[in-house]
Amino acid sequence: EENDIHLLLEIRRFRNAGFSLNEVDTLLHTGDYDDIKEMLSNRIKDLDYEIMQKKAILDSMVKIMDDLNTLKENIDLVEVCDSPSILCIDKSHSNLSDYPELFLRWQENMPAVHIAPFFTKKSSVEVFENVSFGFAVPLELAEPLGLFGTPYSRVIESTKCVTIIAHSHGENFLSGSSIDHALEYCVQNNLKLKDDPWGLTIGSFLKDNKAFRFHRIYLPIK
């Protein structure tokens, strides 16, 4: 009976570490010295990745909460800042359905991976068209999360930007008034756009049966 208790405790010890029942059987009964070392080493690597992933998700949730806490004060507030460096995929320029496993990897790492709006700017006048959505992840997380090398992905390096929180509601995405406000700021301060703007979706909530969405938009300037 005492041996049974010890066996159950040993099983529980390895199960709590994330091993399957078959792996536990190998660890306790059938594995040789090298087998045990390899299994433990692989599990340590897996746990390191899981902890890193959870930490990235936690940091993202804290940032979202910070944005929500200051949302009312910061709506339509235009600032100049350095944008984060990101790895991104614009779905309008890609066919992610051809790579379902990679597409799933981006989804599984949300909210460390953000939903991201992308804009194109006509070369002659500073107006926006063809707003599309895709994914973006902080560049420092792209490699640890296994997202580098995704087809159609590209890096956007940190650069000086005008930034504003844009909002949308109901069926309409990204009211142009917020973007226009940022463009007016650029004109008033003699700032020129140097690249296509992009953003990170903060989140949404329901009000009067309509979904209100909020997005941090970055307008690269020179």
C-alpha positions as a Markdown table, in Angstrom:
| # | Residue | x | y | z |
|---|---|---|---|---|
| 1 | Glu | 0.0 | 0.0 | 0.0 |
| 2 | Glu | 2.8 | 2.4 | 0.9 |
| 3 | Asn | 4.5 | 1.6 | -2.5 |
| 4 | Asp | 1.2 | 2.4 | -4.2 |
| 5 | Ile | 1.1 | 5.8 | -2.5 |
| 6 | His | 4.6 | 6.6 | -3.5 |
| 7 | Leu | 3.9 | 5.5 | -7.1 |
| 8 | Leu | 0.8 | 7.7 | -7.2 |
| 9 | Leu | 2.8 | 10.7 | -5.9 |
| 10 | Glu | 5.5 | 10.1 | -8.5 |
| 11 | Ile | 2.8 | 10.0 | -11.2 |
| 12 | Arg | 1.3 | 13.2 | -9.9 |
| 13 | Arg | 4.6 | 14.9 | -9.8 |
| 14 | Phe | 5.3 | 14.4 | -13.4 |
| 15 | Arg | 1.7 | 14.9 | -14.5 |
| 16 | Asn | 1.8 | 18.3 | -12.8 |
| 17 | Ala | 5.0 | 19.1 | -14.8 |
| 18 | Gly | 3.0 | 18.6 | -18.0 |
| 19 | Phe | 4.0 | 15.1 | -19.0 |
| 20 | Ser | 1.5 | 12.7 | -20.7 |
| 21 | Leu | 0.6 | 9.4 | -19.1 |
| 22 | Asn | 2.7 | 7.6 | -21.7 |
| 23 | Glu | 5.7 | 9.9 | -20.9 |
| 24 | Val | 5.2 | 9.3 | -17.2 |
| 25 | Asp | 5.3 | 5.6 | -17.8 |
| 26 | Thr | 8.6 | 6.0 | -19.6 |
| 27 | Leu | 10.0 | 8.2 | -16.9 |
| 28 | Leu | 9.1 | 5.8 | -14.1 |
| 29 | His | 9.4 | 2.4 | -15.7 |
| 30 | Thr | 10.8 | 2.0 | -19.2 |
| 31 | Gly | 13.2 | 4.8 | -19.9 |
| 32 | Asp | 16.9 | 4.5 | -19.7 |
| 33 | Tyr | 19.3 | 7.2 | -18.5 |
| 34 | Asp | 19.5 | 9.0 | -21.8 |
| 35 | Asp | 15.8 | 8.8 | -22.4 |
| 36 | Ile | 15.1 | 10.4 | -19.0 |
| 37 | Lys | 17.6 | 13.2 | -19.6 |
| 38 | Glu | 16.2 | 14.0 | -23.1 |
| 39 | Met | 12.6 | 14.0 | -21.9 |
| 40 | Leu | 13.4 | 16.3 | -19.0 |
| 41 | Ser | 15.4 | 18.6 | -21.2 |
| 42 | Asn | 12.6 | 18.9 | -23.8 |
| 43 | Arg | 10.1 | 19.6 | -21.1 |
| 44 | Ile | 12.2 | 22.4 | -19.6 |
| 45 | Lys | 12.4 | 24.0 | -23.1 |
| 46 | Asp | 8.7 | 23.7 | -23.5 |
| 47 | Leu | 8.1 | 25.3 | -20.1 |
| 48 | Asp | 10.5 | 28.1 | -20.9 |
| 49 | Tyr | 8.5 | 28.8 | -24.0 |
| 50 | Glu | 5.1 | 28.6 | -22.2 |
| 51 | Ile | 6.3 | 31.0 | -19.4 |
| 52 | Met | 7.6 | 33.5 | -22.0 |
| 53 | Gln | 4.3 | 33.3 | -23.9 |
| 54 | Lys | 2.2 | 33.8 | -20.8 |
| 55 | Lys | 4.5 | 36.7 | -19.8 |
| 56 | Ala | 4.0 | 38.3 | -23.2 |
| 57 | Ile | 0.3 | 37.9 | -22.9 |
| 58 | Leu | 0.3 | 39.3 | -19.4 |
| 59 | Asp | 2.3 | 42.4 | -20.5 |
| 60 | Ser | -0.1 | 42.9 | -23.4 |
| 61 | Met | -3.1 | 42.7 | -21.1 |
| 62 | Val | -1.6 | 45.2 | -18.6 |
| 63 | Lys | -1.0 | 47.6 | -21.6 |
| 64 | Ile | -4.5 | 47.2 | -22.8 |
| 65 | Met | -5.8 | 47.9 | -19.2 |
| 66 | Asp | -3.6 | 51.0 | -19.0 |
| 67 | Asp | -5.0 | 52.3 | -22.3 |
| 68 | Leu | -8.6 | 51.6 | -21.2 |
| 69 | Asn | -8.0 | 53.4 | -17.9 |
| 70 | Thr | -6.9 | 56.6 | -19.7 |
| 71 | Leu | -9.2 | 56.2 | -22.7 |
| 72 | Lys | -11.5 | 59.1 | -22.0 |
| 73 | Glu | -8.7 | 61.5 | -21.3 |
| 74 | Asn | -6.7 | 60.4 | -24.4 |
| 75 | Ile | -9.4 | 60.3 | -27.1 |
| 76 | Asp | -8.4 | 62.7 | -29.9 |
| 77 | Leu | -5.2 | 63.6 | -28.0 |
| 78 | Val | -2.5 | 64.0 | -30.6 |
| 79 | Glu | 1.1 | 63.3 | -29.6 |
| 80 | Val | 4.5 | 62.8 | -31.1 |
| 81 | Cys | 6.3 | 59.6 | -30.1 |
| 82 | Asp | 8.5 | 56.8 | -31.3 |
| 83 | Ser | 6.4 | 53.9 | -32.6 |
| 84 | Pro | 7.2 | 50.4 | -31.5 |
| 85 | Ser | 9.1 | 48.1 | -33.9 |
| 86 | Ile | 6.7 | 45.3 | -35.1 |
| 87 | Leu | 6.5 | 42.3 | -37.3 |
| 88 | Cys | 3.2 | 42.4 | -39.1 |
| 89 | Ile | 0.9 | 40.8 | -41.8 |
| 90 | Asp | -1.5 | 42.9 | -43.7 |
| 91 | Lys | -4.3 | 40.5 | -44.8 |
| 92 | Ser | -5.1 | 42.6 | -47.9 |
| 93 | His | -1.6 | 41.8 | -49.2 |
| 94 | Ser | -1.5 | 38.1 | -48.2 |
| 95 | Asn | -3.3 | 34.8 | -48.6 |
| 96 | Leu | -3.0 | 33.4 | -45.1 |
| 97 | Ser | -5.5 | 30.6 | -46.0 |
| 98 | Asp | -2.6 | 29.0 | -47.9 |
| 99 | Tyr | -0.7 | 28.6 | -44.6 |
| 100 | Pro | -3.3 | 27.5 | -42.0 |
| 101 | Glu | -0.7 | 26.4 | -39.4 |
| 102 | Leu | 1.1 | 29.7 | -39.5 |
| 103 | Phe | -2.1 | 31.6 | -39.4 |
| 104 | Leu | -3.2 | 29.6 | -36.4 |
| 105 | Arg | 0.1 | 30.4 | -34.6 |
| 106 | Trp | -0.5 | 34.1 | -34.9 |
| 107 | Gln | -4.1 | 33.6 | -33.5 |
| 108 | Glu | -2.9 | 31.4 | -30.7 |
| 109 | Asn | -0.5 | 34.2 | -29.5 |
| 110 | Met | -3.2 | 36.8 | -29.2 |
| 111 | Pro | -3.3 | 39.2 | -27.3 |
| 112 | Ala | 0.5 | 39.4 | -27.4 |
| 113 | Val | -0.3 | 39.5 | -31.2 |
| 114 | His | -2.5 | 42.5 | -31.9 |
| 115 | Ile | -5.2 | 43.0 | -34.5 |
| 116 | Ala | -3.8 | 45.9 | -36.6 |
| 117 | Pro | -5.4 | 48.3 | -39.0 |
| 118 | Phe | -3.3 | 49.4 | -42.0 |
| 119 | Phe | -3.8 | 52.4 | -44.3 |
| 120 | Thr | -2.6 | 53.5 | -47.7 |
| 121 | Lys | -2.0 | 57.1 | -48.5 |
| 122 | Lys | -2.5 | 58.7 | -51.9 |
| 123 | Ser | 0.8 | 60.1 | -53.0 |
| 124 | Ser | -0.7 | 63.5 | -54.1 |
| 125 | Val | -2.8 | 64.4 | -51.1 |
| 126 | Glu | -2.8 | 63.3 | -47.5 |
| 127 | Val | -6.0 | 61.3 | -47.3 |
| 128 | Phe | -6.4 | 57.7 | -46.4 |
| 129 | Glu | -8.1 | 54.9 | -48.3 |
| 130 | Asn | -8.3 | 51.1 | -48.3 |
| 131 | Val | -8.2 | 50.5 | -44.6 |
| 132 | Ser | -7.5 | 46.8 | -44.0 |
| 133 | Phe | -6.8 | 44.7 | -41.0 |
| 134 | Gly | -4.1 | 42.2 | -40.2 |
| 135 | Phe | -1.8 | 41.2 | -37.3 |
| 136 | Ala | 1.1 | 42.8 | -35.5 |
| 137 | Val | 3.5 | 41.6 | -32.8 |
| 138 | Pro | 6.3 | 43.5 | -31.0 |
| 139 | Leu | 9.5 | 42.8 | -32.9 |
| 140 | Glu | 11.3 | 41.4 | -29.8 |
| 141 | Leu | 8.6 | 38.8 | -29.4 |
| 142 | Ala | 8.4 | 37.7 | -33.0 |
| 143 | Glu | 11.3 | 35.2 | -32.9 |
| 144 | Pro | 10.5 | 33.7 | -29.4 |
| 145 | Leu | 6.9 | 33.1 | -30.5 |
| 146 | Gly | 8.0 | 31.5 | -33.7 |
| 147 | Leu | 6.5 | 34.1 | -36.1 |
| 148 | Phe | 9.6 | 35.2 | -38.0 |
| 149 | Gly | 9.6 | 33.8 | -41.5 |
| 150 | Thr | 5.8 | 33.8 | -41.9 |
| 151 | Pro | 5.0 | 34.3 | -45.6 |
| 152 | Tyr | 3.9 | 37.9 | -46.4 |
| 153 | Ser | 5.1 | 39.2 | -43.0 |
| 154 | Arg | 7.3 | 42.4 | -42.9 |
| 155 | Val | 9.1 | 44.4 | -40.3 |
| 156 | Ile | 8.1 | 48.0 | -39.5 |
| 157 | Glu | 11.0 | 49.6 | -37.6 |
| 158 | Ser | 10.5 | 52.1 | -34.8 |
| 159 | Thr | 10.3 | 55.7 | -36.1 |
| 160 | Lys | 9.0 | 59.1 | -35.1 |
| 161 | Cys | 5.3 | 59.3 | -35.4 |
| 162 | Val | 2.2 | 61.4 | -34.7 |
| 163 | Thr | -0.1 | 59.1 | -32.7 |
| 164 | Ile | -3.8 | 59.3 | -31.8 |
| 165 | Ile | -6.4 | 57.0 | -30.5 |
| 166 | Ala | -9.0 | 56.6 | -33.3 |
| 167 | His | -12.5 | 55.2 | -32.5 |
| 168 | Ser | -15.2 | 53.4 | -34.5 |
| 169 | His | -18.7 | 52.2 | -33.7 |
| 170 | Gly | -21.4 | 50.1 | -35.1 |
| 171 | Glu | -20.8 | 48.7 | -38.6 |
| 172 | Asn | -18.3 | 51.5 | -39.4 |
| 173 | Phe | -14.6 | 51.0 | -38.9 |
| 174 | Leu | -12.4 | 53.9 | -38.0 |
| 175 | Ser | -14.2 | 57.1 | -38.1 |
| 176 | Gly | -12.3 | 59.5 | -40.3 |
| 177 | Ser | -12.6 | 62.4 | -37.9 |
| 178 | Ser | -9.9 | 61.1 | -35.6 |
| 179 | Ile | -7.5 | 60.6 | -38.5 |
| 180 | Asp | -8.3 | 64.1 | -39.9 |
| 181 | His | -7.5 | 65.6 | -36.5 |
| 182 | Ala | -4.1 | 64.0 | -36.6 |
| 183 | Leu | -3.5 | 65.2 | -40.1 |
| 184 | Glu | -4.5 | 68.8 | -39.1 |
| 185 | Tyr | -1.9 | 68.6 | -36.4 |
| 186 | Cys | 0.7 | 67.6 | -38.9 |
| 187 | Val | -0.2 | 70.5 | -41.2 |
| 188 | Gln | -0.2 | 73.0 | -38.3 |
| 189 | Asn | 3.2 | 71.8 | -37.2 |
| 190 | Asn | 4.8 | 71.5 | -40.6 |
| 191 | Leu | 5.1 | 67.7 | -40.4 |
| 192 | Lys | 5.0 | 65.5 | -43.5 |
| 193 | Leu | 4.0 | 61.9 | -43.6 |
| 194 | Lys | 6.8 | 59.7 | -44.8 |
| 195 | Asp | 5.1 | 56.3 | -44.9 |
| 196 | Asp | 1.7 | 54.5 | -44.7 |
| 197 | Pro | 0.1 | 54.8 | -41.2 |
| 198 | Trp | -0.8 | 51.7 | -39.2 |
| 199 | Gly | -2.2 | 50.9 | -35.8 |
| 200 | Leu | -2.9 | 48.5 | -33.0 |
| 201 | Thr | -6.4 | 47.7 | -31.8 |
| 202 | Ile | -6.8 | 48.4 | -28.1 |
| 203 | Gly | -10.2 | 46.8 | -27.7 |
| 204 | Ser | -14.0 | 47.3 | -27.8 |
| 205 | Phe | -17.0 | 47.5 | -25.6 |
| 206 | Leu | -20.8 | 47.5 | -26.1 |
| 207 | Lys | -22.7 | 50.8 | -25.7 |
| 208 | Asp | -26.4 | 51.3 | -26.8 |
| 209 | Asn | -26.2 | 47.9 | -28.5 |
| 210 | Lys | -23.3 | 49.1 | -30.7 |
| 211 | Ala | -19.7 | 48.0 | -30.6 |
| 212 | Phe | -17.3 | 50.8 | -29.9 |
| 213 | Arg | -13.7 | 50.0 | -30.9 |
| 214 | Phe | -10.5 | 51.8 | -30.2 |
| 215 | His | -7.3 | 51.8 | -32.1 |
| 216 | Arg | -3.9 | 53.4 | -31.4 |
| 217 | Ile | -2.8 | 54.8 | -34.8 |
| 218 | Tyr | 0.7 | 55.7 | -35.8 |
| 219 | Leu | 1.4 | 58.2 | -38.6 |
| 220 | Pro | 5.2 | 58.1 | -39.5 |
| 221 | Ile | 6.5 | 61.6 | -40.0 |
| 222 | Lys | 9.6 | 63.3 | -41.3 |
